[in-house]
Amino acid sequence: MAGNSEVASDDLLTGSLSPQAVSGATQATGRGRLQLVASPIGNLGDITFRAVESLKNANVIACEDTRHTSRLLNHIGVKDKELVALHEHNEQHRSGRLVERALNGEVIAYVSDAGMPTISDPGYRIVRASYDAGVPVEVIPGACAVVTALAGSGMPTDAFYFGGFLPVKLGRRSNELTIALERKETSIYYESPHRLLKTLNALCEIEPEREICVARELTKKFESFHRGQARELQQHFSEVNPKGEITFLIQGKGKRKQKRERSRPETK
C-alpha cells in the first residue's frame, strides 16, 4: 500500500483532494516549502533527528539570531549553510523575499533562538505570508518551555492557559494575575528574573496562599522547580537572587482533577 505522502496525479488534476492533502502532496514532490524547526531550550542534546535532517537539507536557514544558530549548527555538524536573520524587527519585510524563494523551489527552514518558532518568538508573519502565497508549511516539533514546565510542575495538565510574557507595567501585571487566579485551569507565563520578585509581591497582595511554581533554567545544568504557596516563594526569592530564564505557573482556582479517558470493560 502506498504511504500517506503518495498521491495520484489524477486526484491533483481533478481537485478531489482537501487543501491539507494537496499541501502534503506538494511536499512529497519536493517543491519549495517553509519548515518551522524547534530547537533546544537549553540542553543541545534535545535536538531531534528530524530537526537535524531538516537543517542539513534546507537551502537556506532563516533564524532569529545568526550567531546563536551558528553555535547550534556547529554542534550538530551542519556547515556551509546560508543564514538569513529573521527577527521581530525585520520579519515583516524580509518574509516576502523568503516566500519568493520557496515559490521558486527552495526549502526554507526557520529556527528561533530556543524552542518552537512563533510561541512567544518570531515566525508568525512568515507563516502567514507562506499560506497567503500558497507555500506549504511544515512543523518539525521539539522542545518547548511551556509544556516542559507544565509537565514538571505537579499541577493539573489536562487544561491550561498560556499568556506569554507577563506585562511589564505593574498595574497591567496585577490585573493579569487577578484574572489568572480566577481561572480553573493552570496559568503559565514567561517572566524575567529581574521582575520575578515584583510579580511574587503583587501575587501575595491578592492571594498569598495560592500554589505556584517557578521553573528555572529548564533542561540546563542548574534546572530547578520551586513549588509552594506564593508567600513561601516570595520569602525564598527575597533571600535568593533569581537567575536564568523563568517559566511561571499558577495553579487553577480550586482543585481540578486530572481527567483520564476510561477504558472500556473487556467483553467476555
ABEGO torsion letter per residue (X at the ends): XBBAABBBAAAAAAGABBAAAAAAAAAAAGBBBBBBBBBBAABAAABBAAAAAAAAABABBBBABAAAAAAAAAAAGBBGBBBBBBBAAAAAAAAAAAAAAAAAGBBBBBBBABEBBGBGBBGAAAAAAAAAAGBBBBBBBEBBAAAAAAAAAGBBAABBBBAEBBBABAAAAAAAAAAAAABABBBBBBBBAAAAAAAAAAAAAABAABBBBBBBGBGBAABBBBBEBAAAAAAAAAABBBBEBBBBBBBBBEBBBBBBBBBBBBBX
